[in-house]
Amino acid sequence: MPGPGLLSWLLDGALREATLFAAIGLLIGGIDDLAMDLLWLFRSAIRRLTVYRRHPPANATTLPPADHPGRIAIFIGAWDEGDVIGAMLRHALDRLDHDDYRIFVGTYPNDPATISAVASVQSHYARGDMVRLVRGELSGPTTKAECLNRLWQAMLREEAATGVRFKAITLHDAEDVVHPAELRVFDRLIERFDLVQLPVMPLVVPGSPLISGHYCDEFAEAHGKQLVVREALGAAMPSAGVGCAISRSALERIADARGGLPFDADSVTEDYELGLRLAEFGGRGVFVRLPAIAGGSLVAVRAYFPATIHAAVRQKARWLTGIALAGWDRLGWRGGAAERWMRLRDRRAILAALVLVAAYAAMLLWAAALAHSLATGRPIAPIDPLLRTLCLINLGLLGWRIAMRCWMVHLMYGPRAATLAPLRMIVGNIIAILAARRALFVYLRDPKAVARWDKTHHLFPAEDAR
């Protein structure tokens, strides 16, 4: 057993090293986030002082119609979605306010429940003839990108059979609650841009206000601020994989460069990569925050996200693997300063998780050192002045970060949701740490094994939850 003096020395040393590492890491991350916040505040102020003084903010009702209205394809990859795909399709067919669209649903031969649900909508539901059931030959799950490539080929076959060329391709998931106006927005704006991304607004799963709710807070910042700044800086606009439209001609350019298939079947984040690849081909993306009516809610995609720790960790580990690990190898560091900064922010999650571990470890070590001091009467070693300064700066940055998170959540979900944001930040940190651990273990064990579609179980909201 180590003596009291040795234990004090070990505690003091471990405490200092953990605190120093965490303080430096948090300072770098805090300055990075502060720069993003200040750019968003500056852009918002400029627009209020210039654009909105001359023109009222646009909304879906004031958006002019498309110059050349066209047919829009909706791609939905569906593996093991028998519980939700029928409700999602019926809801979309009932709500979408557009005269010319087709919904292509990719299925697998070993998933009869999903096939049956889609076929039932085709046969027995109003406008069911707008749905195309695309059966695959490979047993599932493959990757979502492989499924989307099959849908692309099915769309080409339909073009050849009908003589009608599609104008744009919209991506959705089987659990998405679509907005009635989204196709009208896409039809208009895809004439000016190659990719149009709408906000994603997670819904709180009943009984899971913290785990599912932390997605609400993170998307409130990502789609309320970060993508806005990203677009303003001229960096590539990554697709969120849902609620986005890609011009048919732009997707064809990518397909031609890839041997006929636009999506990389080896990617687990084909949506994120698509936006960056599109920019490399000279395409232009836009992020659109547009209310349905003046003062109304946004034209956005709404959906339930995972409601348990295990499901959230699996989902975020897949995101981390595709963006922070495989994305580093696959996409590199191309582009100018703004593009490289955004890619660095996209890929910092693994290191950020390590910094969080050090920060929480330092907090536990502080508690252990205090307990040991009270038990033995030995004082805790004094904090180095530089380290104390770093901790005070980080405390100020943390206060700013909490305030900004609460404000963004307030803007998107209202004041009641904002009160939960600080607690849900802690939940999000824990999930991020566990997801980073899972992503690293899976990727280092076998980088090629991560390509399988590691999806989570989905729910479709009841009518009163939409």
Buried (B, 14 or more C-beta within 10 A) or exposed (E): EEEEEEBBEEBBEBBBBBBBBBBBBBBBBBEBBBEBBEBBEEBEEEBEEEEEEEEEEEBBEEBEEBEEBBBBBBBBBBBBBBBBBBBBBBBBBEBBEBEBBBBBBBBBEEBEBBBEBBBBBBEEBEBBEBBBBBBBEEEBBBBBBBBBBBBBBBBBEBBEEEEEEBBBBBBBBBBBBBBBBBBBBBBBBBBEBBBBBBBBBBBBBEEBBBBBBBBBBBBBBBBBBBBBBBBBBBBBBBBBBBBBBBBBEBBBBBBEEBEEBBBBBBBBBBBBBBBBBBBBEEBBBBBBBBBBEEEEEBBBBBBBBBBBBEBBBBBBBBBBBBBBBBBBEBBEEEBEEBBBBBBEBBBBBBBBBBBBBBBBBBBEBBEBBEEBBEEEEBEBBEBEEEBEEBBEBBEEBBEBBEEBBBBBBBEBBEEEBBEBBBBBBEBBBBBBBBBBBBBBEBBEEEEEEBBEBBBBEBBBBEEEBB
